[in-house]
Amino acid sequence: MKIQAGVGTIDILGHLILWFILILITFGIGAFFFPYSFSKFILNRSRVIDEHGNPRQMVCHTDIFGNIGHVIIWIIISLITFGIGYAFYFYKVWNYSINNTTIE
């Protein structure tokens, strides 16, 4: 089996522009919601190809506001560590997103 991502350049550009504007409008708070959107953006555009060549769609079942408590804790950690904690937060969100992804 292998994983194939079908993420287009225009899709990426649109996603980045949208989140850049949201982060500016929210004075940086949106940056804590971006990793959820980013991971879901990639995972929902990915497929698992089985040994017979049959593609099966991956579906990430997270939402941006589903774990507001998780976001608040990591905001505090990031503030205390002067932003260093955000790098760890990004990885933890990916871990959470992959664990909440199914293959249909």
C-alpha positions, 0 to 999 in steps of 0.5 A: 500500500502507498499514500498518494496526496492530490494537493494542487498548487492553486489549492495550496495558495488559496489555503495559505492566503485565507489563513494568512488573512485570518491570522492577521485579522485575529492578531495571531490567535488564528495561528493556533487553529491553522494546524488543524485546518492544515492537517485536514487539508492534506489528509482529505486530499490523500488516498491510500492505494492498495496492492491491487491499485484501488484508491481509497479516500482518507477522511479526517474527522477533526474540526477547527473548534472541536478541541478548544481546550487543547488550543487554549492549553497550547496558547498558554504553553506557547506564551510561557515558552516565548513561542517555542511550544508552538513547534511541539503543538504543530506536531501534536495536532498532526498526531491528533489528526492522523489518529482521527482519520479513517479510510473509506 
